[in-house]
């Protein structure tokens, strides 16, 4: 090849890379609506086609439940001793990303585990706190993200990396969940610049990714499992031009979650429900004021609405108040023009928030397929439970 041709090819490659990254950054300039994929089996093209058919534009995808070809933990091999990515697992992930891209679905990749921070449900029900014990324990997580960002660099489906799902460095410390902002800030002062300092931990992960990818948007969950009130103790946004801040919304958890379905008298909505240290009236007004907290933090620090995400929200589909609750949450998210992703789309081993199934019990054949490691295919429809989500997805897609 002649030198001029070589230079022309290089220029074209650079132009393509610039155009692809510009498209990624433009993606987040308008409110995006999507779903979560936390499946045990790698989703296929049909799965992403079905998600796109709802009007969704993106998926928050975790591969952590998939079976690894090289050890206990997908991609990492072994979260206890990270020594590099498992090549066969990377190949599996790339195939899934290819299917998402072919379906027109953009992907935010989110791990449930990191080296020395294994997801509780993969850790015998024990909260793994090793990551937060020392700065030395941060380094394998940085190496993992550096390796993963290098391995996936340039894939057209990817529009962000959500660096860790629902971190909880506060766990095991005196700070309780949903403490008032003053208490959160006082606690943060005791851990600032230490290994439990979540903003500092993220700074290290961001630097690791930026060594191999200067522009990919990075999504950050606050502490206490991405609680919407947990940004209160962050003194400022982090210094990177391509950051998104994501909170999760299941409050009041005592009412929206699976344990509520087992109570003799389940909590209802609207109603007075346990929250934090006491009980609080939860209704549309309370939902709005609660979700206003991260937005107030963003406004105080000059963070644009286009950087704010509600990465998960939901309620048990068989809870009679689920449709009303979803309606109240979505009304706030749409009015505030933030990005959102409902939990969850066609999860293959848990039906609790598969809203297309309505509020009925599932037949035994569903559980037979789950036990056999197959993707269950129950009858799905535009149910009242899915209606609040579906009407926003369809309206946005027109």
C-alpha positions in Angstrom: 0.0 0.0 0.0 1.3 3.4 -0.9 2.1 6.0 1.9 -0.7 8.3 0.7 -3.2 5.4 0.9 -2.0 4.5 4.3 -2.5 8.1 5.5 -6.0 8.1 3.9 -7.0 4.9 5.7 -5.8 6.3 9.0 -7.7 9.5 8.5 -10.9 7.5 7.7 -10.4 5.3 10.7 -10.0 8.3 13.0 -13.0 10.0 11.4 -15.1 6.9 12.0 -14.0 6.6 15.7 -14.7 10.3 16.2 -18.2 10.0 14.6 -19.0 6.9 16.7 -18.0 8.6 19.9 -20.0 11.7 19.0 -23.0 9.5 18.5 -22.5 8.1 22.0 -22.4 11.5 23.6 -25.3 12.7 21.5 -27.4 9.7 22.7 -27.5 11.1 26.2 -28.4 14.6 25.2 -32.1 13.7 25.1 -34.1 11.7 27.7 -33.6 8.0 27.1 -36.0 5.3 28.3 -35.1 1.6 28.7 -35.1 -1.5 30.8 -32.8 -3.7 32.8 -31.6 -7.2 31.8 -30.4 -9.2 34.8 -30.9 -12.6 33.2 -29.2 -15.8 34.1 -28.8 -16.8 30.4 -27.2 -14.5 27.9 -30.1 -12.7 26.0 -30.3 -13.3 22.3 -31.4 -11.2 19.3 -35.1 -12.0 19.8 -34.9 -10.7 23.4 -33.5 -7.4 22.2 -35.9 -7.2 19.3 -38.7 -7.6 21.8 -37.3 -4.9 24.1 -36.9 -2.5 21.1 -40.5 -3.2 20.1 -41.7 -1.7 23.3 -40.1 1.6 22.3 -37.1 1.2 24.6 -33.8 2.7 23.3 -31.4 1.2 25.9 -30.8 -1.6 28.3 -28.8 -1.7 31.5 -27.2 -5.1 31.0 -25.3 -7.2 33.6 -23.5 -10.4 32.6 -22.7 -11.5 36.2 -25.3 -14.2 36.4 -24.1 -15.9 33.2 -22.0 -19.1 33.6 -18.3 -18.5 33.2 -16.2 -20.6 30.9 -13.2 -20.1 33.2 -14.1 -20.0 36.8 -16.6 -19.0 39.5 -17.2 -15.4 38.3 -18.1 -14.4 34.8 -15.4 -12.3 33.1 -13.2 -12.3 36.2 -12.7 -16.0 36.6 -12.4 -15.6 40.4 -13.3 -12.4 42.2 -11.1 -13.5 45.1 -8.0 -13.4 42.9 -8.3 -11.5 39.7 -5.7 -12.4 37.1 -7.2 -11.1 33.9 -10.4 -11.5 31.8 -11.6 -14.9 30.7 -11.3 -14.7 26.9 -14.3 -17.0 26.2 -16.5 -14.9 28.5 -15.5 -11.8 26.7 -16.4 -13.5 23.4 -19.8 -14.4 24.9 -20.4 -10.8 26.0 -19.4 -9.4 22.6 -21.9 -11.7 20.9 -24.6 -10.4 23.1 -23.6 -6.8 22.4 -23.7 -7.6 18.7 -27.3 -8.9 19.0 -28.2 -5.7 20.9 -26.7 -3.6 18.3 -28.4 -5.4 15.5 -31.7 -4.8 17.3 -31.1 -1.1 17.7 -30.7 -1.3 21.5 -27.9 0.7 23.1 -26.2 -0.9 26.1 -25.0 0.3 29.5 -22.8 -2.5 30.9 -23.0 -2.9 34.7 -21.2 -5.5 36.9 -22.8 -6.7 40.1 -19.4 -7.9 41.3 -15.9 -6.6 41.2 -12.7 -8.2 42.3 -12.9 -8.5 46.1 -16.5 -7.4 46.0 -18.6 -10.5 45.1 -22.4 -9.9 44.7 -24.2 -11.1 47.8 -26.4 -13.5 45.9 -23.2 -15.2 44.5 -21.6 -15.1 47.9 -23.7 -17.3 50.1 -25.9 -14.4 51.1 -23.0 -12.6 52.8 -22.2 -8.9 52.1 -18.6 -8.9 50.8 -16.8 -5.9 52.3 -13.2 -6.7 51.3 -13.1 -4.0 48.7 -13.7 -1.3 51.3 -11.0 -2.5 53.7 -7.9 -1.0 52.0 -6.6 0.9 49.0 -4.7 -2.2 48.0 -8.0 -3.9 47.6 -9.1 -1.2 45.1 -6.3 -2.1 42.7 -7.8 -5.3 41.3 -11.1 -3.5 40.6 -9.1 -0.9 38.7 -7.3 -3.6 36.7 -10.6 -5.3 35.9 -12.1 -2.1 34.5 -9.0 -1.2 32.5 -8.9 -4.7 31.0 -12.6 -4.7 30.2 -12.6 -1.2 28.7 -9.7 -2.2 26.5 -11.4 -5.4 25.4 -14.7 -3.7 24.5 -13.3 -0.4 23.1 -15.2 0.8 20.1 -18.2 -1.6 20.3 -21.1 0.2 18.6 -23.7 -1.0 21.1 -22.1 0.5 24.1 -23.1 4.0 25.4 -21.9 3.8 29.0 -20.2 1.7 31.7 -22.0 1.7 35.0 -18.9 1.0 37.1 -20.6 -1.0 39.9 -24.2 -1.8 40.7 -25.5 -0.5 44.1 -22.3 -0.1 46.1 -22.7 0.0 49.9 -19.4 1.1 51.5 -21.6 2.4 54.4 -22.7 -1.2 55.3 -21.3 -2.2 58.7 -20.6 1.3 59.8 -22.7 3.5 62.1 -24.5 5.3 59.2 -28.0 3.9 58.8 -29.9 3.8 55.5 -31.9 7.0 54.7 -30.3 9.0 57.5 -30.8 12.7 57.3 -28.4 14.7 55.1 -26.5 16.2 58.1 -25.9 12.7 59.5 -24.7 11.5 56.1 -22.2 14.4 55.7 -21.0 13.9 59.3 -20.3 10.2 58.6 -18.6 11.0 55.3 -16.2 13.3 57.1 -15.0 10.2 59.1 -14.3 8.1 56.0 -13.2 10.8 53.6 -9.9 9.9 51.9 -10.1 6.4 53.2 -10.9 3.1 51.4 -14.7 3.6 52.1 -14.7 7.0 50.4 -16.9 6.2 47.4 -16.2 9.3 45.3 -12.4 8.6 45.8 -12.9 4.9 44.8 -14.7 6.0 41.7 -11.9 8.4 40.9 -9.6 5.4 40.7 -11.9 3.4 38.5 -12.4 6.4 36.2 -8.7 6.9 35.8 -8.2 3.2 35.0 -10.9 3.4 32.2 -9.5 6.6 30.9 -6.1 5.0 30.3 -7.7 3.1 27.4 -10.9 5.0 26.6 -10.9 8.8 26.9 -14.6 9.4 26.1 -16.9 6.6 27.0 -19.6 7.9 29.4 -19.3 6.4 32.9 -22.4 6.0 35.1 -22.0 6.2 38.9 -24.4 4.8 41.5 -24.2 6.5 44.9 -23.9 4.5 48.1 -26.4 2.6 50.2 -27.4 0.6 47.2 -27.8 3.6 44.9 -30.4 5.2 47.2 -31.8 8.5 45.8 -31.0 10.2 49.1 -27.4 9.0 49.3 -25.9 11.7 47.0 -26.5 14.0 49.9 -23.0 13.4 51.3 -21.1 13.8 48.0 -19.3 17.2 48.3 -19.2 17.8 44.6 -19.4 16.0 41.2 -16.3 14.2 40.1 -14.0 15.8 37.6 -14.6 14.1 34.3 -16.6 15.5 31.4 -18.4 12.3 30.6 -20.2 11.2 33.8 -23.8 10.2 34.5 -25.2 9.9 38.0 -27.7 7.1 38.6 -30.0 6.4 41.5 -32.5 3.6 42.1 -36.1 3.9 43.2 -37.8 1.2 45.2 -38.9 3.3 48.1 -40.8 2.6 50.2 -39.0 -0.7 50.0 -41.1 -2.2 52.8 -44.1 -2.0 50.4 -42.7 -2.5 46.9 -40.5 -5.5 47.6 -41.0 -9.3 47.7 -41.1 -9.6 51.6 -44.2 -7.5 51.6 -46.1 -10.1 49.7 -45.5 -12.6 52.6 -47.0 -10.4 55.3 -50.3 -11.3 56.8 -51.4 -7.7 55.9 -49.2 -6.3 53.2 -48.4 -2.6 53.2 -50.4 -0.7 50.7 -49.9 2.5 48.6 -50.7 5.3 49.3 -50.3 4.6 53.0 -48.1 5.1 56.0 -45.1 2.7 55.6 -41.9 2.0 57.5 -39.0 4.1 56.1 -35.7 4.9 57.7 -36.0 5.1 61.5 -39.8 5.5 61.5 -42.9 5.5 59.4 -43.8 7.9 56.6 -46.9 8.6 54.5 -46.0 7.5 51.0 -48.1 8.9 48.1 -47.5 10.8 44.9 -46.3 13.9 46.8 -43.8 11.9 48.9 -42.5 10.0 45.8 -41.9 13.4 44.1 -40.1 14.9 47.1 -37.9 11.9 47.6 -36.9 11.8 43.9 -36.2 15.5 44.1 -33.3 15.0 46.4 -30.7 13.9 43.8 -32.0 16.5 41.4 -31.5 19.2 44.1 -27.9 18.0 44.5 -27.5 18.2 40.7 -28.9 21.7 40.6 -26.7 22.8 43.4 -23.6 21.6 41.7 -24.4 22.5 38.1 -25.0 18.9 36.9 -27.3 18.9 33.9 -30.5 16.9 33.7 -29.0 15.0 30.8 -26.5 13.6 33.3 -29.1 12.3 35.7 -30.5 8.7 35.5 -32.9 6.5 37.4 -31.2 3.3 36.5 -33.7 1.0 38.3 -37.2 1.3 39.6 -40.0 -1.1 40.2 -42.4 -3.0 42.4 -43.7 -6.5 42.7 -46.1 -7.2 39.9 -48.6 -9.0 42.1 -48.8 -6.1 44.6 -52.2 -4.6 44.0 -50.8 -1.0 44.1 -48.0 -1.6 41.7 -49.6 0.2 38.7 -50.4 3.3 40.8 -46.9 3.4 42.2 -45.3 3.1 38.8 -47.5 5.8 37.5 -46.4 8.2 40.3 -42.7 7.4 39.8 -42.9 7.8 36.0 -44.8 11.0 36.2 -41.8 12.5 38.1 -39.2 11.1 35.8 -40.9 12.3 32.7 -41.5 15.8 34.1 -37.9 16.1 35.2 -36.6 14.8 31.8 -34.1 12.3 33.3 -33.0 9.0 31.7 -34.7 5.9 33.1 -34.7 2.1 32.9 -37.4 0.0 34.5 -36.6 -3.2 36.4 -36.8 -5.6 34.7 -37.5 -6.9 31.2 -38.3 -10.6 30.9 -36.0 -11.8 33.6 -35.6 -15.5 33.1 -35.3 -16.9 36.6 -37.5 -14.5 38.6 -40.9 -13.3 37.7 -41.4 -10.7 40.5 -41.1 -7.6 38.3 -41.9 -9.1 34.9 -44.9 -6.7 34.4 -46.0 -8.3 31.1 -47.2 -11.3 33.2 -49.8 -9.2 34.9 -50.7 -10.1 38.5 -51.5 -13.7 38.2 -49.6 -16.8 39.5 -47.6 -18.6 36.9 -48.2 -22.2 35.8 -46.0 -25.0 36.9 -44.5 -25.2 33.4 -42.8 -21.8 34.0 -40.9 -23.2 37.0 -40.2 -26.4 35.2 -38.3 -24.5 32.5 -36.5 -22.4 35.0 -35.3 -25.5 36.8 -34.2 -27.0 33.5 -32.1 -23.9 32.7 -34.3 -22.9 29.8 -35.7 -19.5 29.1 -39.4 -19.6 30.1 -41.9 -18.4 27.6 -45.1 -17.6 29.5 -48.0 -15.7 27.9 -47.2 -12.0 28.0 -49.5 -9.1 27.3 -50.0 -5.3 27.7 -51.1 -5.8 31.3 -52.3 -3.0 33.7 -49.0 -3.6 35.5 -46.9 -2.8 32.4 -49.2 0.0 31.1 -47.6 2.9 33.0 -44.2 2.0 31.5 -45.4 0.9 28.1 -47.3 4.1 27.3 -44.2 6.2 28.0 -42.0 4.0 25.9 -44.4 4.0 23.0 -45.1 7.8 23.2 -41.3 8.5 23.2 -40.8 6.2 20.2 -43.3 8.0 18.0 
